[in-house]
Amino acid sequence: MTRGIVVGLLLLMLGRSGVAGVLPEDRADVLLHSYDGGGVTIQGPSLLVRKQFAQKFSVSANYYVDRVSSASIDVITTASPYKEQRTQKSIGFDYLHDRWTMNLGVISSEENDYSAKTYTFGVSQDVFGDLTTISLGYSLGNNEVRRRGDATFRDTVKMQSYRLGVSQILTKNLLVGLSFETITDEGFLNNPYRQVRYVDSGSPIGYSYEREIYPRTHTSDAAALRMRYYLPWRAALSAEYRDYHDTWGVKGGTFEIGYTHPVDRWTFDGKIRSYSQTKGNFYADLFPRSHYQNFIARDKELSTFSSQSISIGATYDIMKGGWKFIEKGSLNIVFDHFMFDYQDFRDLRSIAATPGTEPLYNFDADVFEFFASFWF
C-alpha cells in the first residue's frame, strides 16, 4: 500500500489532462509530501519543471525523493523496523502537430534493494470537431529486485502497460471520459522479506513462518468511467467509477465523487472515495501446514479489505496579474485521510490462545501535500 501511495503522489505531479492538441504549460512545481499510517512514515520533496520551445515541443524534468521509515505490521511481526530512501528522476518530451500530440518519457528510481527504469510512450488526437479526444499509451519497465543482508539474491521484474482512453464533450458543461488499462508483470513479483504463517503444533505460539511464493506472471485489467460537470457559478462536480480484476483472483471497485469551488483568489476542493476488493486465490492469513500449496501469500493487499478516504484541498493565487517573467503562481495544500479495514488479515501483535482468532487488522493513514506552482 505504501508504495502505491507514493506513486500516486508522484502521478499528481506528473499527470497530464489527456487533452490532445495542447502542449503542457511552462511551469515549475515544488512539492513537499508526508504519509503517516500503519507504522509507516514517508516524507520527501519533489521538483518538476516544464518548458515549451518552437511552439511544437515541450520538455519536462522531475526529481523526487522518498524517505521511508517502516515499522508496519508486516515488518514488526517477522523482522526489524528499517529506514531507507528512494530517489526518482524522470524526463519527458512532448511533440504537437495539428490536432495530435505525442509524448515520450523515461523514469528511473533507485533504492538500496530495488532499481527501476520505465519507458513510456503515448499519443492522443482530437477528432469530430475537437469534441472527442482519443489517446493510446504504452509503458515498459525493467526492474531489479535485491534483498538486504543477502548479497546472493538478485532477480528481475518486467512490467508492461497498455492504455486506451476516450474523452467526450457532451454539452458545454459536461465532460465524460472512459479509459482501459492492461498491465502484465513477469518475474519476481512478491516482497523478498514477507513471510506467511502456517499451523505448527510444535511451536509455542501454535504457528511458524516460511517465505512467500508467488506466480512469476500477473495480468490485471482496469476500466474507469469519469465525469466532470461545470456548474453555473464556476464550480464543478466530478465522479469516477473504476473496476479492477486480475489473474490472481482479486476483484475491486472504486467510487469517487468530488466538488471544486472557487472564491475570489481561492479554490477549494473536496473528495470522498470508497474502495473494496476480494482476496487473491493463493492468499491466506493462516495456512493449515507448511508448503500447503504451490503458491502462498500473506500480503494484506491481496486480502479481502475495504478503504474509505476523505480529501480536502485549497489553492491560493499568490500572483494575480503576474510578476516580472512569472505569469502567475499558486500555493496549494491537500490533506487526505484514509481508513482501512481488513476482513481476513489478523493483527498478530495480539496473542491468541488459538491461532487464527486474533483481532482483524485495521488502521488509518494521513497524507499531507504542500506545493507551490509558478507559470512563466
Sequence and secondary structure as in RCSB ss.txt:
>XXXX:A:sequence
MTRGIVVGLLLLMLGRSGVAGVLPEDRADVLLHSYDGGGVTIQGPSLLVRKQFAQKFSVSANYYVDRVSSASIDV
ITTASPYKEQRTQKSIGFDYLHDRWTMNLGVISSEENDYSAKTYTFGVSQDVFGDLTTISLGYSLGNNEVRRRGD
ATFRDTVKMQSYRLGVSQILTKNLLVGLSFETITDEGFLNNPYRQVRYVDSGSPIGYSYEREIYPRTHTSDAAAL
RMRYYLPWRAALSAEYRDYHDTWGVKGGTFEIGYTHPVDRWTFDGKIRSYSQTKGNFYADLFPRSHYQNFIARDK
ELSTFSSQSISIGATYDIMKGGWKFIEKGSLNIVFDHFMFDYQDFRDLRSIAATPGTEPLYNFDADVFEFFASFW
F
>XXXX:A:secstr
 HHHHHHHHHHHHH     TT    SEEEEEEEEEEETTEEEEEEEEEEEEEETTTEEEEEEEEEEEEEE  HHH
HHHS  EEEEEEEEEEEEEEEETTEEEEEEEEEEEETTEEEEEEEEEEEEEETTTTEEEEEEEEEEEEEEEETTE
EEEEEEEEEEEEEEEEEEE SSSEEEEEEEEEEEEEE  S SS EEEEE TTSTTSEEEEE B  SEEEEEEEEE
EEEEE TTS EEEEEEEEEEETTS EEEEEEEEEEEEETTEEEEEEEEEEEE   TTB SSBSSTT SSSBB  G
GGSSEEEEEEEEEEEEES TT BTTB EEEEEEEEEEEEEEEEEEE TTS  SSTT S EEEEEEEEEEEEEEEE
 
